[in-house]
Amino acid sequence: MLEERGSVKRAAVAWVLFVCFAVVAFYEAAKLPFGKTNAPGAGFFPTVLAALLALVSVIGLVVALRGGHEESHEARLVLKKILLTVVALLAFAFMFEHVGYLVTTFLFVAFVLRAVEGKSWVQAGVVGLSASLVSYVIFGLLLGAPLPAGFLRV
């Protein structure tokens, strides 16, 4: 019984941290121009993603406080995957301008596939390379979106 309360408390604290992160992300995204749905501004996607993160986090917090799910090995594994993905997204955001689109996208996809999903190095590398090249062709070449070249000028 005491152990179950501890796991509920740990889960609730984790969800509260996600809610706080979402609130900070929403606050920072609100500083950017939102635009319209047919012409989104720079703040459109960060605002929507922060709102979705807040919604999912509040739902997770409610479930944790109700004690509806006992913390199991699977639940801890899912939480670990979520944290790794958030860390990877933060690293992606910090590296994007300096390292460049192609390299950063490759590293992000390869990391998520290898560290989060447990795929082989070869599979993670091939999918990461394919994803970065295909998305570059679509967004950079076909749609003409300005993508950062980074210090490698790639």
C-alpha positions, 0 to 999 in steps of 0.5 A: 500500500505504501509502495503504491502511494509512492509510485502514484506520487512519482507519476504525479510529480512527473506529470506536473513537470510536463505540465510546467514544461508545457506552460513555459513552452506555451508562454514562449511560443505566445511571443511569436506571431501566431498567424492564421490557419491558412497562413500560419506564423512562426508561433503557430506550431509551437503554440499548438504543440505546447497546448497538446503537451499540456492537454496530454500532461493534464490527462496523465496527471488526472490518471496518476492522481486517481491511481487508475494505473499502477506503475509497472515496468512498462509504465516506467519504460514509456516515461523513459521513452517520452523523456528521451524524446523530449531531450532529443527535441530540445537538442534538435532545437538548439542544434538546428541553426548551428549544425544545419537542417540535414545533419540535425534531422539525421541525428534526431531521427537516428537517435530516436530510432536507436535510443528510444525504439531500440532499432539497429544502428544500420536501420537507424542510420538508413532511416535517418539519412532517408528522412533527412534527404526526402524532407530536404527535397520536399521542403528545401527544394520543391517548396523553397522553404529556407532551411539552415545550412549550418557551419558545414554549409550542407 
